[in-house]
Amino acid sequence: MQILRTIIDFVMDVLETITFVGSIFIVVYLFIMQPNQVKGASMEPSFLSGDYIFTSKVTYKFRTLHRGDVVVFRSPRNQDIEFIKRVIGLPGDRIRITNNNVYVNGNLLNEDYISAKTELWDGGYVKENAEIIIPPEEVFVMGDNRPRSSDSREFGPVHVESIIGQVFFRYYPPQKMGPVANPLPSSERSFILLLRQV
C-alpha cells in the first residue's frame, strides 16, 4: 500500500510539473514570442527555407517599427498564412522604384542584403517610377529575394495590426544561430518618425 501511495504521489508531482511548464509555454507563445519556420525562398540570402526563428510579440509594444526590421505578419489575402518580410517603408514614407532601385523619401536605399535588383510585378500595386505614400498605420514590406517574393510590390502596404512580431533570433541551423540584426544604419531606420516627433 505504501508503494502504491508513493507511485501516486510521484505521478501527481510529475503532472503538476508538466501542467506548470505547459502553462508557462502557452503564456509565452500567446503573448511574448513564438517559434516560426521559414518556408520558401523569398528571404534568401538572409534566411533560407527550413531556418527556424523566434518572433517577438512584445517588441512593438515598447518601440515603433523600424525600417530594416524583419517581421512576421498575416497575409493580407489569407489570414491563415504567415509571411516573413523586411520593412522598407514606414507610415508617411514616399516609396518609388525606378530602374530596379528602391527610393525612400527621394533617397536611394542601400540594400546590401538583397540577392538581386528589385523588379516589379506585372499588374501589381507598384508601378515603375510612380511614387506611393504609405498610409497611416501601414508599412511597405519586401522580401530580400526580390525575384522570388510576393510582397507589397504586388499587394500593397500591410496594416500594422496584421504584424505578429519582429524576428529577433535564429536558432536553427546551429551554424547560423544568433540574433537577427537590422542591417540599416540607425540614422535611416526611423527618420520620418523622428521628424514628426520634433
N, C-alpha and C positions, 0 to 999 in steps of 0.2 A: 504493500500500500504506500509506503514511504517513497519507493522508487517511482511509482505512478505519479505521485504528487510532485516529485522533483522534475519529472519529464514535463508535466503540465505547466509548472512554473517556468521552466526553460522555454517551452514553446510560446507561452504568453509574453515573456521578455523579448523573444525574437520578433513576434508580431508587433509589439509596441514599438520596437526599434524600426521595423520596416514601415510602419504607419507614420512615425515621426519623420523619417528620412523622405518618404514619399510625399508627405505634406510640404516639406521644405522644397523639394524638387518642383512640385506643382506651383507653389508661390513664385519661385524663381522663374520658371518657364512662362507663367502668365504675366508677370509684372516687371521682371528685371532683365532677363536675357533669354535667348533661345538659340539652340544649335540649328544650323542650316547646311545643306549640301548644295554646292554649286552644280548646276546641270546645264550643259550646253557650252558653246564656245564664245558667248557674247562678251565675256570679260577678259579673254586672253589678250596679252600675256600675263596680266596681273593675277588672274585666277583661272585655273584650269578646271574642266569638268571633272567632278569627283573630289575636289577640295572640300574640306569641312571647315566651317567658320562659326564664330559666335556673333550674334547680333544683339546689341544693347538696346533695350526698350526704354531706358531712362535718360540717355544722353541728352535728348532734345527737350527734356523737362528742365534741364539746367542751363542749356545754351541754345542758340539758334543753329539752324543748318548752315554749313559752310560749303562754299564751292570746293570741289575736290573730294568731299566725303563720299564714301561708298555706302549705299543704303539698300535695304531690302524693303520692297513695297508690294502691295497687292496690284495685280494687273488691272488697268482701267477697263479692260474688256471682259475679264473673268476674275472675279474677286477670290476665287478658289486657287488661283495661280499666283505664286510669288516670284517677282523678278529681282535681280541684283544688278544695279547700275551705279554710275557715278553722277553726282550732282554737278551740273555745268552752269546752270543759271538759277539765280535766286529771284524772289518776288521783286518786280520793278526793273530787273536787268533787261537790257536790249541784246538780243541774240541775232547774229547774222552768219550765214555760211556762204562763203564766196570762194570759188576755185578750190574747193575741198579743205578750206581753212575755216576755223571757228573764231568768230569775233564776239567778245563780250564787252558791251558798252563802248564799242568802237576800237577796242584793243585786241590784237591778235592773242589768242590763248595759247601759251606754250605748253604743249602736251607731250612730254617725253614718255608717257606711259602707254600711248596708243600703239596698235600694231600696224595701222595703215591710215592713210588720209581719210577724211570724213566725206563720204559720199551721201547723196540724198536719195530718198525713196521716191519712185515714180508714183504720183498721186498722193504723196504723203503730206503731212501737216506743214513742213518747212519747204519753202521754195528757194531756188538759187538767188542769192543776193537780196532776198526780201527780209527786212528786219522785223522781228516779232518782239513784243514786250511781254514779259512774264507777268501774269495777273497776280493780285494779292493771294496769299495762301497757296500758291502753286510753285513748283520748281521744274526746271528743264533737266532731264536726265539722259545720259547716253552710255552705252557700253564701250569698253576700251577697244574691243574688236569691231570697229565701225562697219566693215562689210558684212558682219555676221550678227548684228544686234538689232532687234526690234525695240525701238525706244521713242523718245519724244520727237525725233525727226519724222516718225511715222504717225504716232497717235497724239502728239501734243504734250503740253505740260501736265504734270501729275499733281493732284491735290495733296497737301501735306498730311491730311487725315488718313490717307492710304499708306503712308510710310510706317512700317513696323518698327524700324530702328536703324542704327548705324552699325555697320560691320566694323568690329574693332579688334578681332583676334582670329587667326587661322591656326587650327590645332591639328590638321592633317593635310598633306603628308608631313611626317616628322621633320624632314629636312627643310621644310618651309615654315615650320611652326614659329609663331611670333605675332606681335602686334601689327595691325594694319595702319600704316601711316598715311596721312594726307600729303600728296606729292606737291601741292601748290605752296608757294611761299605764303607766310601768314598774312602779308600785306594784300594778297589777292583773294583771300578766302571769303571775306565778308565786307568788302569795301563799301558797297552800296548801303548796306545796313548801318554801317558806322556813320556814313554821311548823314543818314536820316536821323540819327540819334543826337547829332550835334545841335 
